[in-house]
Amino acid sequence: MIIAIDGFSACGKSTLAKNLASKIGYGYIDTGAMYRCCTLIMISNGLSIFQELELKKQILQSKIDFKSINGENVTFLNNKNVEKEIRSVEVNRWVSEIAALSMVRKLMVEKQREMAKEGNYILDGRDIGTVVFPDAPLKLFVTASHEIRVERRWNELQQKGMEVDKTEIAKNLKKRDFIDSNREDSPLRQADDAILLDNSEMTREEQLDWVTERFKKVNA
């Protein structure tokens, strides 16, 4: 069974997906981290978004996977833990641009389907319920107010020891929202059969309980 969770940046999709996966015993695939890895590949190789052929070559030569360390889902790129690097300000600045490239999307969608072809998985991203797994029996679309999302992203970066101005975060989120929602290939949108979850005023525990109840109904 596949559970698809889509939604805007910094609305808590990944945290919700991880917590739900842990609670119900499903695997978890952080598709956003995969696009962040592609962005890191571009930056590390001194490339631009216009050098698609070389970028494709570097992505195909790279290995992206996930490992569980002390109960935490950790992203590895070429067997190196890159969790900190892919959450950097520089990657945040470019990830939506990279994710808008049709070439990159095709490569990552193929990889996501391959990773989740056997077993039960939860995937979160922008196009899981509309493109990657349109037949998923449970689809969620998560959103929150812009102010709440800015605060959450700021807290996240603070916890990682990164000093970032909230104004800069707000600008970055608005830019990412626009690119994600208006790109030509697989734009961010709510699937017709997805359940809307506005978690602006909800705690993590309340969100988990809410989603668990929907999972029980689908899985009954």
N, C-alpha and C positions, 0 to 999 in steps of 0.2 A: 504494500500500500504506500502511496505517495501523499504527503501533505504539502501543499504549496502555499507559501507565505510571501506575498508581495507587498510593496509599499514604499513610502518615501524614505530618504536618508534620515538617519538619526531619530527614527520613530520607535526604535526598540525591537525591530524584527528579529535580529540575530539573537538577542538575549532571550526573547520569547521562544524562538525556535530551539535554542540550546536547552532551555529549561524544560520544554515540552518533550524533547527527545530523551532527556534524562529520566523524566517521570514515566513515560510510557515504553521506554526501552527501544526506541527507534534510532537509526543512524542519522547523522546530521551532516549536510553538505552546505558550506558557506559559499554560495556562488559569488557574493560580493567580493570575498577574499580572492577568488580566482581572477576577477577583473583587476583587482588591486595588484596581484602578482604580475599580470600583463603590463600594468602601468610601471611597476618597478623594473621590469625587464627593459622597457623603453628607456627609462631614466638611466639605469645602470649602464646601458650600451650607448648612451649619448645620442639616441635617436629622436626623431620628431614624429608626430602623428601622420605626417605626409610621406614617411618612408615605410609604406605598408609592406612591401616585399621583404625588406630586411627585417622588419618587426615580425612578420609571419615566420620567417626562417628562425629567428631567435626563440619565438614562442614554441614552435614545433620541436626545437632542440632542448627545451626546458621541461622539467618534471614538476608538476604541481600536485601536492597531495596533503592529506590531513592526518594528524596523529593525536591520540588522546594522551595528555601528560598531566598527571595528578588530577584527573577528572575534567581537564579543560581541553577544548578543541583547539589545536594549534596548527597553523598553516606552515607548510614547508615548501620551499622553492629550491629545487636541485639539492635536496637533502639538508637544507639549512633552514633553521627556524627564522622566519621573517615576520613574525607577528608585529613586532615593533616597527619595522621598516615600512610595512604596507599600510600602517595607520598614520604615517607622517603627514605633515602639512603639504609637502610637495606632491605626494601621491593623491591626497584629497583634492588637490588643485587640478589634477589631470585625469583622474579615474573616469569621470563621466565622458570626457572626450574620447578616451580609449574605448570605453564600453559602447560608444555610438558607432564604432567602425564595424561594418557588416562582416568583414573578414574575421575580426576578433570574436564577434558574437557567434558566428558559425562554429569556430573552433571550440569555444567554451560550451556551447549547447551540446555539441557532440560528446564532449568529455563528461558533462553533467549527466547525460543520459546513460553513458557507459558506466559511470560510477554508481548509478542508482538502479541498474537493470535487474539486480537481484536483491531481494530483501525489502525491508520497510525503511523508508527514509523521509526526513523532513528537509526541504530545501527552501531557502529564503532568497529573495532577490527582487527583480523588477518585472520579469516576464515568465516566471515559473508556471503560473496558472494559465497564461495566455499562449505561450509558445513552447516552453520546454516540456511540460506535462499538462496539456490542455484537458486530459481526461482524469486528472487527479480527483478522487472522490471527496476530498476536503480541501477547499481553497479559502484563504483568508486574505483580505486587503487591509493593511494596517496604516493608520495615519495618526497625526497629532498636530496640535497647533504649532505654527512656526516658532513662537516664543519658547514653547516647551522643548522643541527639538534643538534649538540653539543652546538652551540650558543643559540638556542632556549631553550634547556633543562636547560642550565646554567642560562638564564634569568628567567625561570620559578621558579627554586629553589631559586634564589636571591630574587624574589618577595615574596617568602614564608619565607624569613629570614633564609635560610639555606646556609651556606658557604661550597661550594664544588669546588674542583679543576677541571678545564676543562679537564685535562689529565685523571682524574678518570672517568669523564663523557664519554669521548671518548672511553675508554676501555670498560666501561659498555655497551655502545650502540653497539659496535662491537660484544661483547659477546652475547647480546640479539638478534642481527640480525642473528648470526650463529645458535643459538638454535632455534629461531622462524622459520627459513627457512629450518632447517634440522631435526626437530623432526619427529618422525614416524607418530604421530597422528595429522592430520589436519595442515600440515606445511603452513607457510605464502607463498602465491603465488597469482599472479594476475589471477582472473577468466578469462576465454576465452572471455566473453562478457562484461568485466569491462572496463570502460573508464579510461585511465591513466592520472593522474594529477601530474606533477612535479611542485611543488609550491616554488622551491628554490628562485625564484626572484619575487614572488608575495606577495602583501600585503594581509591582511585578507579580506579586502573589495573586492579586485580583485578576490580572490578565491571564495568568496560568490557569486559574480556576475556570475562567470564562471559556477559554479555548478547550480545556479538558472536557467540559460538558458538551461542547460541539463534537469533539472527537468521539465521545461515548455514544452520541446519537447516531453518528455515521457508522460506527463500528458495532452497533447493537445487532 
